[in-house]
Amino acid sequence: MFKRYQKTPKTPESAPEVQEPEGLQDIPAPTAVETPEPSAKPTSISAKVKAKTKAAPTAKSDTLTREQRRAQKLMDLRLEMHNKLLEDLNLGAIESATESDLRREIAAICADGLQEMGTVLNKQERDQLNSEMFDEVTGLGPLEPLLKEDSVNDILINGPKQIFVERDGILELSAVRFRDEKHLLRVIDKIVSAVGRRVDESNPYVDARLADGSRFNAMVPPIAVDGSLVSIRKFKKEKLSIDKLVNGGAFTDEMAAYLQAAVACRLNIIVSGGTGSGKTTTLNALSSFIDNDERIATIEDTAELQLQQIHLARMESRPPNVEGKGEVSQRDCLKNALRMRPDRIIVGETRGDEVIDMLQAMNTGHDGSMTTIHANSARDAVARLENMIAMTGVEMPLRAMRSQIASAVNLIVQIKRLQDGSRRMVSITEVAGMEGEIISLQEIFKYEIEGTGPEGKIIGDFTPTGLRSLFSERFAQWGYDLPTSIYSTRRAAQ
């Protein structure tokens, strides 16, 4: 057994006798329950049916009881084994240990612990126990398997016993559990302390970023009534390109060609959509059309953008410290970015007073800037911009406010997550200017839902509206002379 990462044992003066805990060998794995043969054959079919229905519930009840008892025993064993690891391992020394050495050390300590407890586990259970203990010591405990699973997009925790995951846009309850609220709080504290933040009763909520870039938010009691609330938006290691989004049905080749021309010709673009609709993914995909010879400044609350350009200046806001000082907001970053000679400014999400500086940047030479906002339609996106300007406290006439929005924003791309969990680009809308007191919008492409197919899948089609783009001449001047056929409704009908 390896001794390199164990604490030096202390010889106690007197050790009380410790009663060995009850092992798991008295709880065998569930097996099929045989129904005893009746002493006398039933004389009718109804009697046979009564005999079977009388025996079946008893067998099922016994099986469930055994499973529940064994699951509880395994949970208690994990708790005892984790406490033993904390006592035996030198946590300061394991930071320099290799993964293979540490796994062997933990497996050896677990084997000794099982022998001391008089507990017998099969190979599968031992391997699972060793893996869970390794995750407890080096990772985030029960969350590690979910973080490693590529199909999981979001992890939502409602207290220690209820963990939901999102796969392909559908939420489902996971079998993963925490032992209790203390276990969950210990994992939360491990995450936030790694990035220099804290969460407790005086500061019950926190935003942070995991080591792999995943976005993390937590709220703890007493604000969270039934246990700590955690949401993790996993960071996609593989960037979704335009081709992959087109092949996945998010939009069409014609829409992709239009968006490429819009980005390359430096139109100011807003990506609008609801929570989890894919706004950041779309913004990442659109950024692939930007040339490498442009200087790009990105500003985010939590760094999620995965831009591949060479000349990139990334900024991330910072919350206030324990004393309420040291805050650096997105607006502070944006004001400073204007002095850094960027060709384009990309704001991860506009949701506060930074909207004023964002619109001014779009109006003062930073063409081709992009951002995302929360809204359910292109018209709602314009209204939300107006509301955010009003919330800043800046006194501005409504017409002047709308005139600034109309001159700053050229294109609104609407993303939506449908009922079946799929994500679609449901609208591409151009801002046509002002008509009296109203901002005029012109929809170029839209997604029409036709019905529901097998297993609840949404059936729909992307269609152009028949209106020619207001920026067609600009596209041609920049070398993107799009054929008029992509705007034709007859092409869609074919």
Residue pairs with C-beta under 8 A, 6 or more apart in sequence:
1 108
1 109
1 112
2 101
2 104
2 105
2 108
4 93
4 97
4 101
4 105
5 89
5 90
5 93
5 94
5 97
5 101
5 102
5 105
6 88
6 89
6 90
6 105
6 109
7 87
7 88
7 89
7 90
20 116
20 117
20 118
21 76
21 80
21 117
21 118
21 119
22 73
23 117
23 118
23 119
23 120
24 70
24 73
24 74
24 77
24 119
24 120
24 121
25 119
25 120
27 66
27 69
27 70
27 73
28 66
29 70
29 122
30 63
30 66
30 67
30 70
33 59
33 62
33 63
35 52
35 55
35 56
35 59
36 55
38 51
42 48
42 50
42 51
74 125
75 179
77 117
77 119
77 129
78 129
78 132
78 133
78 179
79 179
80 113
80 117
81 110
81 113
81 114
81 129
81 133
82 133
82 136
84 109
84 113
85 106
85 109
85 110
85 133
85 136
85 137
88 109
89 105
89 106
89 109
89 137
91 137
94 102
94 137
94 138
97 105
99 138
102 134
102 137
102 138
103 130
103 134
106 130
106 133
106 134
106 137
107 130
110 126
110 129
110 130
110 133
111 126
114 120
114 121
114 126
121 129
132 141
132 142
135 141
135 142
135 144
135 145
140 147
140 187
140 190
140 191
141 178
141 183
141 186
141 187
142 163
142 176
142 177
142 178
142 187
143 155
143 176
143 187
143 232
145 176
146 152
146 155
146 163
146 165
146 174
146 176
147 155
147 210
147 212
147 214
147 232
147 234
151 167
151 168
152 165
152 166
152 167
152 234
153 166
153 167
153 169
153 233
153 234
154 165
154 166
154 231
154 232
154 233
154 234
154 276
155 163
155 164
155 165
155 230
155 231
155 232
155 234
156 163
156 164
156 165
156 166
156 171
156 230
156 231
156 232
157 163
157 164
157 184
157 228
157 229
157 230
157 231
158 164
158 226
158 227
158 229
159 181
159 184
159 224
159 226
159 227
159 228
159 229
160 177
160 178
160 179
160 180
160 181
160 183
160 184
160 227
160 228
161 177
161 178
161 227
162 173
163 173
163 174
163 176
163 177
163 178
164 171
164 172
164 173
164 174
165 171
165 172
165 174
166 172
166 276
168 421
169 276
169 417
169 420
169 421
169 422
169 423
170 420
170 421
178 184
178 187
181 221
181 227
181 228
184 227
184 228
184 230
185 220
185 228
188 199
188 218
188 220
188 228
188 230
189 199
191 208
191 210
191 216
191 218
192 198
192 199
192 206
192 208
192 216
192 218
194 211
195 208
195 209
197 206
197 208
197 319
198 206
198 322
199 205
199 206
199 218
199 220
200 220
201 220
201 221
201 222
203 322
204 219
204 220
204 221
204 222
204 223
204 224
205 217
205 218
205 219
205 220
205 223
206 217
206 218
207 215
207 216
207 217
207 301
207 302
207 319
208 216
208 217
208 218
209 215
209 216
209 302
209 303
210 216
210 232
210 235
212 235
212 237
213 235
213 303
213 304
214 232
214 233
214 234
214 235
215 232
215 233
215 235
215 302
215 304
216 230
216 231
216 232
217 230
217 231
217 232
218 228
218 229
218 230
218 231
219 228
219 229
219 230
220 228
220 229
221 227
221 228
233 304
235 304
236 281
236 306
239 284
239 306
239 308
240 248
240 281
240 284
240 285
241 285
241 288
242 256
242 259
242 260
242 285
242 288
242 289
245 251
245 256
245 281
245 282
245 285
246 252
246 253
246 256
249 422
249 424
250 278
250 282
250 423
250 424
250 425
251 424
251 425
251 445
251 462
252 445
252 462
254 445
254 462
254 464
254 486
255 425
255 428
255 445
255 462
257 482
257 486
258 428
258 444
258 445
258 469
258 482
258 486
259 286
259 289
259 413
259 428
260 289
260 480
261 471
261 475
261 478
261 480
261 482
262 269
262 410
262 411
262 471
263 269
263 286
263 287
263 289
263 290
263 368
264 289
264 290
264 291
264 478
264 480
265 471
265 474
265 475
265 478
265 480
266 344
266 367
266 368
267 367
267 368
267 410
267 411
267 471
268 362
268 367
268 368
268 369
268 370
268 408
268 409
268 410
268 411
269 286
269 369
269 370
269 409
269 410
269 411
269 412
269 413
270 370
270 371
270 372
270 373
270 381
270 409
270 411
270 412
270 413
271 279
271 282
271 283
271 286
271 370
271 371
271 372
271 373
271 413
271 415
272 279
272 372
272 373
272 374
272 375
272 377
272 378
272 380
272 381
272 412
272 413
272 414
272 415
273 279
273 282
273 372
273 374
273 375
273 414
273 415
273 416
273 417
274 374
274 376
274 416
274 417
275 374
276 417
277 415
277 416
277 417
277 423
278 415
278 417
278 423
279 349
279 372
279 415
280 304
280 305
280 348
280 372
281 423
282 413
282 415
282 425
283 305
283 346
283 348
283 370
283 372
284 305
284 306
284 307
286 370
286 413
287 296
287 305
287 307
287 308
287 309
287 346
287 370
288 308
290 296
290 307
290 309
290 344
290 368
291 309
292 309
292 310
292 311
293 311
294 309
294 311
294 343
294 344
294 368
295 311
295 313
295 340
295 341
295 342
295 343
295 344
296 307
296 309
296 311
296 312
296 313
296 342
296 343
296 344
296 345
296 346
297 313
297 315
297 337
297 340
297 342
297 344
297 345
297 346
298 305
298 307
298 312
298 313
298 314
298 315
298 345
298 346
298 347
298 348
299 315
299 316
299 317
299 330
299 333
299 334
299 337
299 345
299 346
299 347
299 348
299 354
300 314
300 315
300 316
300 317
300 330
300 347
300 348
300 349
301 316
301 317
301 330
301 348
301 349
302 316
302 348
303 314
303 316
303 348
304 348
305 314
305 346
305 348
307 346
313 337
313 340
313 342
315 333
315 336
315 337
316 333
317 328
317 329
317 330
317 332
317 333
318 326
318 327
318 328
319 327
320 326
320 327
329 352
329 353
329 354
330 347
330 350
330 352
330 354
331 352
331 353
331 354
331 356
331 357
334 345
334 347
334 354
334 357
334 358
334 361
335 357
337 345
338 345
338 357
338 361
338 366
342 366
343 366
343 368
344 366
344 367
344 368
344 369
344 370
345 358
345 361
345 366
345 369
346 369
346 370
346 371
347 354
347 358
347 369
347 370
347 371
347 372
348 371
348 372
349 371
349 372
349 373
349 374
350 358
350 371
350 372
350 373
350 388
351 373
351 374
351 388
352 388
352 391
352 392
353 388
353 391
353 392
355 385
355 388
355 389
355 392
356 389
356 392
356 394
358 369
358 371
359 385
359 389
359 404
359 405
359 408
359 409
360 408
361 369
362 369
362 408
362 409
363 404
363 407
363 408
373 381
373 384
373 385
374 384
375 381
375 383
375 384
375 414
376 416
377 414
377 427
378 412
378 414
378 427
378 429
378 441
378 443
379 441
381 412
381 414
382 402
382 405
382 409
382 412
382 431
382 439
382 441
385 405
385 409
386 398
386 401
386 402
386 405
389 396
389 401
390 401
398 437
399 434
399 437
402 434
402 437
402 438
402 439
403 434
405 431
405 439
406 431
406 433
406 434
406 439
406 440
407 433
409 431
410 430
410 431
410 471
411 428
411 429
411 430
411 431
412 427
412 428
412 429
412 430
412 431
412 441
413 425
413 427
413 428
413 429
414 425
414 426
414 427
414 428
414 429
415 423
415 424
415 425
415 426
416 423
416 424
416 426
416 447
417 423
418 424
418 449
418 458
419 456
419 458
420 456
420 457
420 458
422 457
422 458
424 447
424 460
425 445
425 447
425 462
426 446
426 447
427 443
427 445
427 446
427 447
428 443
428 444
428 445
428 446
429 441
429 442
429 443
429 444
430 441
430 442
430 443
430 444
430 469
430 470
430 471
431 439
431 440
431 441
431 442
432 440
432 441
432 442
432 470
433 439
433 440
434 440
442 467
442 470
443 465
443 467
444 464
444 465
444 467
444 469
444 487
445 462
445 463
445 464
445 465
446 462
446 463
446 465
447 460
447 461
447 462
447 463
448 460
448 461
448 463
449 458
449 459
449 460
450 459
450 460
450 461
451 459
452 458
452 459
453 459
461 492
462 492
463 489
463 492
464 486
464 487
464 488
464 489
464 491
464 492
465 487
465 489
466 487
466 488
466 489
467 487
468 484
468 487
469 475
469 482
469 487
472 482
475 481
475 482
485 491
